Amino acid sequence: MRIEAAMLAGTHWLNAALHRLGVTQPGKDVFHTYLLTVNEYRRLCVADEEMVRALSEIEDLRPPYVRGNHAGAQAAAERADALLTAIRRKATSGN
């Protein structure tokens, strides 16, 4: 649940930051980084690589730990929480 929640919240924080920066328009939200074209992913990384890559990493935790049953789920959830904290701090800092 923590990984899934971090992914959802991280997506909202990323979209808010990208809209504020004028990189994306309301109505053109990122849903999952893995659904972006390569060029769009790169363009968004230019705008804020730290947040985009953090969300990507959270998304990568989902298949093995949310949909799968791999060992280490607690550590993965803690990593997702830390990545979400980084996204939120960056999104709310205005930088």
Chimera marker file (.cmm) of the C-alpha trace (Angstrom):
<marker_set name="trace">
<marker id="1" x="0.000" y="0.000" z="0.000" r="1" g="1" b="0" radius="0.5"/>
<marker id="2" x="2.799" y="2.439" z="0.817" r="1" g="1" b="0" radius="0.5"/>
<marker id="3" x="4.424" y="1.984" z="-2.589" r="1" g="1" b="0" radius="0.5"/>
<marker id="4" x="1.111" y="2.430" z="-4.402" r="1" g="1" b="0" radius="0.5"/>
<marker id="5" x="0.278" y="5.494" z="-2.295" r="1" g="1" b="0" radius="0.5"/>
<marker id="6" x="3.735" y="6.982" z="-2.883" r="1" g="1" b="0" radius="0.5"/>
<marker id="7" x="3.305" y="6.498" z="-6.614" r="1" g="1" b="0" radius="0.5"/>
<marker id="8" x="-0.078" y="8.234" z="-6.646" r="1" g="1" b="0" radius="0.5"/>
<marker id="9" x="1.026" y="11.118" z="-4.426" r="1" g="1" b="0" radius="0.5"/>
<marker id="10" x="4.329" y="11.483" z="-6.279" r="1" g="1" b="0" radius="0.5"/>
<marker id="11" x="2.478" y="11.721" z="-9.576" r="1" g="1" b="0" radius="0.5"/>
<marker id="12" x="0.290" y="14.531" z="-8.233" r="1" g="1" b="0" radius="0.5"/>
<marker id="13" x="3.295" y="16.432" z="-6.817" r="1" g="1" b="0" radius="0.5"/>
<marker id="14" x="5.231" y="16.022" z="-10.078" r="1" g="1" b="0" radius="0.5"/>
<marker id="15" x="2.291" y="17.258" z="-12.145" r="1" g="1" b="0" radius="0.5"/>
<marker id="16" x="1.774" y="20.266" z="-9.884" r="1" g="1" b="0" radius="0.5"/>
<marker id="17" x="5.447" y="21.194" z="-10.193" r="1" g="1" b="0" radius="0.5"/>
<marker id="18" x="5.522" y="20.709" z="-13.969" r="1" g="1" b="0" radius="0.5"/>
<marker id="19" x="2.390" y="22.857" z="-14.363" r="1" g="1" b="0" radius="0.5"/>
<marker id="20" x="3.851" y="25.570" z="-12.119" r="1" g="1" b="0" radius="0.5"/>
<marker id="21" x="7.065" y="25.566" z="-14.176" r="1" g="1" b="0" radius="0.5"/>
<marker id="22" x="5.021" y="25.854" z="-17.377" r="1" g="1" b="0" radius="0.5"/>
<marker id="23" x="6.484" y="22.599" z="-18.687" r="1" g="1" b="0" radius="0.5"/>
<marker id="24" x="3.097" y="20.907" z="-18.995" r="1" g="1" b="0" radius="0.5"/>
<marker id="25" x="-0.402" y="22.298" z="-19.238" r="1" g="1" b="0" radius="0.5"/>
<marker id="26" x="-3.309" y="21.378" z="-16.972" r="1" g="1" b="0" radius="0.5"/>
<marker id="27" x="-5.093" y="18.521" z="-18.666" r="1" g="1" b="0" radius="0.5"/>
<marker id="28" x="-1.788" y="17.116" z="-19.934" r="1" g="1" b="0" radius="0.5"/>
<marker id="29" x="-0.764" y="15.293" z="-16.780" r="1" g="1" b="0" radius="0.5"/>
<marker id="30" x="1.873" y="12.616" z="-16.502" r="1" g="1" b="0" radius="0.5"/>
<marker id="31" x="0.141" y="9.401" z="-15.450" r="1" g="1" b="0" radius="0.5"/>
<marker id="32" x="3.105" y="7.027" z="-15.415" r="1" g="1" b="0" radius="0.5"/>
<marker id="33" x="6.638" y="7.837" z="-16.494" r="1" g="1" b="0" radius="0.5"/>
<marker id="34" x="6.876" y="4.486" z="-18.269" r="1" g="1" b="0" radius="0.5"/>
<marker id="35" x="4.039" y="5.545" z="-20.592" r="1" g="1" b="0" radius="0.5"/>
<marker id="36" x="5.909" y="8.641" z="-21.788" r="1" g="1" b="0" radius="0.5"/>
<marker id="37" x="7.687" y="8.605" z="-25.106" r="1" g="1" b="0" radius="0.5"/>
<marker id="38" x="11.468" y="8.646" z="-24.863" r="1" g="1" b="0" radius="0.5"/>
<marker id="39" x="11.540" y="12.237" z="-26.110" r="1" g="1" b="0" radius="0.5"/>
<marker id="40" x="8.891" y="13.381" z="-23.624" r="1" g="1" b="0" radius="0.5"/>
<marker id="41" x="10.681" y="11.624" z="-20.754" r="1" g="1" b="0" radius="0.5"/>
<marker id="42" x="13.911" y="13.396" z="-21.710" r="1" g="1" b="0" radius="0.5"/>
<marker id="43" x="12.136" y="16.747" z="-22.046" r="1" g="1" b="0" radius="0.5"/>
<marker id="44" x="10.639" y="16.407" z="-18.578" r="1" g="1" b="0" radius="0.5"/>
<marker id="45" x="14.015" y="15.333" z="-17.170" r="1" g="1" b="0" radius="0.5"/>
<marker id="46" x="15.483" y="18.576" z="-18.499" r="1" g="1" b="0" radius="0.5"/>
<marker id="47" x="12.801" y="20.435" z="-16.544" r="1" g="1" b="0" radius="0.5"/>
<marker id="48" x="13.401" y="18.463" z="-13.324" r="1" g="1" b="0" radius="0.5"/>
<marker id="49" x="15.373" y="15.255" z="-13.582" r="1" g="1" b="0" radius="0.5"/>
<marker id="50" x="15.360" y="14.575" z="-9.839" r="1" g="1" b="0" radius="0.5"/>
<marker id="51" x="11.580" y="14.440" z="-9.555" r="1" g="1" b="0" radius="0.5"/>
<marker id="52" x="11.015" y="12.520" z="-12.791" r="1" g="1" b="0" radius="0.5"/>
<marker id="53" x="13.611" y="9.880" z="-11.940" r="1" g="1" b="0" radius="0.5"/>
<marker id="54" x="12.339" y="9.583" z="-8.361" r="1" g="1" b="0" radius="0.5"/>
<marker id="55" x="8.829" y="8.878" z="-9.628" r="1" g="1" b="0" radius="0.5"/>
<marker id="56" x="10.255" y="6.385" z="-12.135" r="1" g="1" b="0" radius="0.5"/>
<marker id="57" x="12.017" y="4.568" z="-9.322" r="1" g="1" b="0" radius="0.5"/>
<marker id="58" x="8.819" y="4.388" z="-7.262" r="1" g="1" b="0" radius="0.5"/>
<marker id="59" x="6.984" y="3.003" z="-10.295" r="1" g="1" b="0" radius="0.5"/>
<marker id="60" x="9.697" y="0.382" z="-10.753" r="1" g="1" b="0" radius="0.5"/>
<marker id="61" x="9.066" y="-0.866" z="-7.211" r="1" g="1" b="0" radius="0.5"/>
<marker id="62" x="5.447" y="-1.675" z="-7.984" r="1" g="1" b="0" radius="0.5"/>
<marker id="63" x="5.745" y="-4.863" z="-10.091" r="1" g="1" b="0" radius="0.5"/>
<marker id="64" x="7.962" y="-6.860" z="-7.710" r="1" g="1" b="0" radius="0.5"/>
<marker id="65" x="6.565" y="-5.625" z="-4.394" r="1" g="1" b="0" radius="0.5"/>
<marker id="66" x="2.939" y="-4.620" z="-4.987" r="1" g="1" b="0" radius="0.5"/>
<marker id="67" x="1.942" y="-7.016" z="-7.742" r="1" g="1" b="0" radius="0.5"/>
<marker id="68" x="4.574" y="-9.612" z="-6.873" r="1" g="1" b="0" radius="0.5"/>
<marker id="69" x="5.706" y="-11.106" z="-3.619" r="1" g="1" b="0" radius="0.5"/>
<marker id="70" x="9.452" y="-10.464" z="-3.536" r="1" g="1" b="0" radius="0.5"/>
<marker id="71" x="11.368" y="-10.418" z="-0.293" r="1" g="1" b="0" radius="0.5"/>
<marker id="72" x="12.356" y="-6.988" z="0.979" r="1" g="1" b="0" radius="0.5"/>
<marker id="73" x="8.984" y="-5.301" z="0.700" r="1" g="1" b="0" radius="0.5"/>
<marker id="74" x="9.507" y="-3.325" z="3.916" r="1" g="1" b="0" radius="0.5"/>
<marker id="75" x="12.757" y="-1.826" z="2.616" r="1" g="1" b="0" radius="0.5"/>
<marker id="76" x="11.094" y="-1.120" z="-0.741" r="1" g="1" b="0" radius="0.5"/>
<marker id="77" x="8.236" y="0.692" z="1.011" r="1" g="1" b="0" radius="0.5"/>
<marker id="78" x="10.719" y="2.761" z="3.000" r="1" g="1" b="0" radius="0.5"/>
<marker id="79" x="12.550" y="3.624" z="-0.227" r="1" g="1" b="0" radius="0.5"/>
<marker id="80" x="9.259" y="4.680" z="-1.841" r="1" g="1" b="0" radius="0.5"/>
<marker id="81" x="8.520" y="6.892" z="1.165" r="1" g="1" b="0" radius="0.5"/>
<marker id="82" x="11.963" y="8.514" z="0.912" r="1" g="1" b="0" radius="0.5"/>
<marker id="83" x="11.541" y="9.127" z="-2.813" r="1" g="1" b="0" radius="0.5"/>
<marker id="84" x="8.096" y="10.634" z="-2.222" r="1" g="1" b="0" radius="0.5"/>
<marker id="85" x="9.566" y="12.938" z="0.415" r="1" g="1" b="0" radius="0.5"/>
<marker id="86" x="12.181" y="14.099" z="-2.107" r="1" g="1" b="0" radius="0.5"/>
<marker id="87" x="9.519" y="14.734" z="-4.759" r="1" g="1" b="0" radius="0.5"/>
<marker id="88" x="7.277" y="16.610" z="-2.315" r="1" g="1" b="0" radius="0.5"/>
<marker id="89" x="10.120" y="18.780" z="-1.009" r="1" g="1" b="0" radius="0.5"/>
<marker id="90" x="11.215" y="19.676" z="-4.509" r="1" g="1" b="0" radius="0.5"/>
<marker id="91" x="7.646" y="20.318" z="-5.692" r="1" g="1" b="0" radius="0.5"/>
<marker id="92" x="6.855" y="22.587" z="-2.758" r="1" g="1" b="0" radius="0.5"/>
<marker id="93" x="10.161" y="24.449" z="-2.700" r="1" g="1" b="0" radius="0.5"/>
<marker id="94" x="9.344" y="26.442" z="-5.813" r="1" g="1" b="0" radius="0.5"/>
<marker id="95" x="12.737" y="25.602" z="-7.351" r="1" g="1" b="0" radius="0.5"/>
<link id1="1" id2="2" r="1" g="1" b="0" radius="0.2"/>
<link id1="2" id2="3" r="1" g="1" b="0" radius="0.2"/>
<link id1="3" id2="4" r="1" g="1" b="0" radius="0.2"/>
<link id1="4" id2="5" r="1" g="1" b="0" radius="0.2"/>
<link id1="5" id2="6" r="1" g="1" b="0" radius="0.2"/>
<link id1="6" id2="7" r="1" g="1" b="0" radius="0.2"/>
<link id1="7" id2="8" r="1" g="1" b="0" radius="0.2"/>
<link id1="8" id2="9" r="1" g="1" b="0" radius="0.2"/>
<link id1="9" id2="10" r="1" g="1" b="0" radius="0.2"/>
<link id1="10" id2="11" r="1" g="1" b="0" radius="0.2"/>
<link id1="11" id2="12" r="1" g="1" b="0" radius="0.2"/>
<link id1="12" id2="13" r="1" g="1" b="0" radius="0.2"/>
<link id1="13" id2="14" r="1" g="1" b="0" radius="0.2"/>
<link id1="14" id2="15" r="1" g="1" b="0" radius="0.2"/>
<link id1="15" id2="16" r="1" g="1" b="0" radius="0.2"/>
<link id1="16" id2="17" r="1" g="1" b="0" radius="0.2"/>
<link id1="17" id2="18" r="1" g="1" b="0" radius="0.2"/>
<link id1="18" id2="19" r="1" g="1" b="0" radius="0.2"/>
<link id1="19" id2="20" r="1" g="1" b="0" radius="0.2"/>
<link id1="20" id2="21" r="1" g="1" b="0" radius="0.2"/>
<link id1="21" id2="22" r="1" g="1" b="0" radius="0.2"/>
<link id1="22" id2="23" r="1" g="1" b="0" radius="0.2"/>
<link id1="23" id2="24" r="1" g="1" b="0" radius="0.2"/>
<link id1="24" id2="25" r="1" g="1" b="0" radius="0.2"/>
<link id1="25" id2="26" r="1" g="1" b="0" radius="0.2"/>
<link id1="26" id2="27" r="1" g="1" b="0" radius="0.2"/>
<link id1="27" id2="28" r="1" g="1" b="0" radius="0.2"/>
<link id1="28" id2="29" r="1" g="1" b="0" radius="0.2"/>
<link id1="29" id2="30" r="1" g="1" b="0" radius="0.2"/>
<link id1="30" id2="31" r="1" g="1" b="0" radius="0.2"/>
<link id1="31" id2="32" r="1" g="1" b="0" radius="0.2"/>
<link id1="32" id2="33" r="1" g="1" b="0" radius="0.2"/>
<link id1="33" id2="34" r="1" g="1" b="0" radius="0.2"/>
<link id1="34" id2="35" r="1" g="1" b="0" radius="0.2"/>
<link id1="35" id2="36" r="1" g="1" b="0" radius="0.2"/>
<link id1="36" id2="37" r="1" g="1" b="0" radius="0.2"/>
<link id1="37" id2="38" r="1" g="1" b="0" radius="0.2"/>
<link id1="38" id2="39" r="1" g="1" b="0" radius="0.2"/>
<link id1="39" id2="40" r="1" g="1" b="0" radius="0.2"/>
<link id1="40" id2="41" r="1" g="1" b="0" radius="0.2"/>
<link id1="41" id2="42" r="1" g="1" b="0" radius="0.2"/>
<link id1="42" id2="43" r="1" g="1" b="0" radius="0.2"/>
<link id1="43" id2="44" r="1" g="1" b="0" radius="0.2"/>
<link id1="44" id2="45" r="1" g="1" b="0" radius="0.2"/>
<link id1="45" id2="46" r="1" g="1" b="0" radius="0.2"/>
<link id1="46" id2="47" r="1" g="1" b="0" radius="0.2"/>
<link id1="47" id2="48" r="1" g="1" b="0" radius="0.2"/>
<link id1="48" id2="49" r="1" g="1" b="0" radius="0.2"/>
<link id1="49" id2="50" r="1" g="1" b="0" radius="0.2"/>
<link id1="50" id2="51" r="1" g="1" b="0" radius="0.2"/>
<link id1="51" id2="52" r="1" g="1" b="0" radius="0.2"/>
<link id1="52" id2="53" r="1" g="1" b="0" radius="0.2"/>
<link id1="53" id2="54" r="1" g="1" b="0" radius="0.2"/>
<link id1="54" id2="55" r="1" g="1" b="0" radius="0.2"/>
<link id1="55" id2="56" r="1" g="1" b="0" radius="0.2"/>
<link id1="56" id2="57" r="1" g="1" b="0" radius="0.2"/>
<link id1="57" id2="58" r="1" g="1" b="0" radius="0.2"/>
<link id1="58" id2="59" r="1" g="1" b="0" radius="0.2"/>
<link id1="59" id2="60" r="1" g="1" b="0" radius="0.2"/>
<link id1="60" id2="61" r="1" g="1" b="0" radius="0.2"/>
<link id1="61" id2="62" r="1" g="1" b="0" radius="0.2"/>
<link id1="62" id2="63" r="1" g="1" b="0" radius="0.2"/>
<link id1="63" id2="64" r="1" g="1" b="0" radius="0.2"/>
<link id1="64" id2="65" r="1" g="1" b="0" radius="0.2"/>
<link id1="65" id2="66" r="1" g="1" b="0" radius="0.2"/>
<link id1="66" id2="67" r="1" g="1" b="0" radius="0.2"/>
<link id1="67" id2="68" r="1" g="1" b="0" radius="0.2"/>
<link id1="68" id2="69" r="1" g="1" b="0" radius="0.2"/>
<link id1="69" id2="70" r="1" g="1" b="0" radius="0.2"/>
<link id1="70" id2="71" r="1" g="1" b="0" radius="0.2"/>
<link id1="71" id2="72" r="1" g="1" b="0" radius="0.2"/>
<link id1="72" id2="73" r="1" g="1" b="0" radius="0.2"/>
<link id1="73" id2="74" r="1" g="1" b="0" radius="0.2"/>
<link id1="74" id2="75" r="1" g="1" b="0" radius="0.2"/>
<link id1="75" id2="76" r="1" g="1" b="0" radius="0.2"/>
<link id1="76" id2="77" r="1" g="1" b="0" radius="0.2"/>
<link id1="77" id2="78" r="1" g="1" b="0" radius="0.2"/>
<link id1="78" id2="79" r="1" g="1" b="0" radius="0.2"/>
<link id1="79" id2="80" r="1" g="1" b="0" radius="0.2"/>
<link id1="80" id2="81" r="1" g="1" b="0" radius="0.2"/>
<link id1="81" id2="82" r="1" g="1" b="0" radius="0.2"/>
<link id1="82" id2="83" r="1" g="1" b="0" radius="0.2"/>
<link id1="83" id2="84" r="1" g="1" b="0" radius="0.2"/>
<link id1="84" id2="85" r="1" g="1" b="0" radius="0.2"/>
<link id1="85" id2="86" r="1" g="1" b="0" radius="0.2"/>
<link id1="86" id2="87" r="1" g="1" b="0" radius="0.2"/>
<link id1="87" id2="88" r="1" g="1" b="0" radius="0.2"/>
<link id1="88" id2="89" r="1" g="1" b="0" radius="0.2"/>
<link id1="89" id2="90" r="1" g="1" b="0" radius="0.2"/>
<link id1="90" id2="91" r="1" g="1" b="0" radius="0.2"/>
<link id1="91" id2="92" r="1" g="1" b="0" radius="0.2"/>
<link id1="92" id2="93" r="1" g="1" b="0" radius="0.2"/>
<link id1="93" id2="94" r="1" g="1" b="0" radius="0.2"/>
<link id1="94" id2="95" r="1" g="1" b="0" radius="0.2"/>
</marker_set>
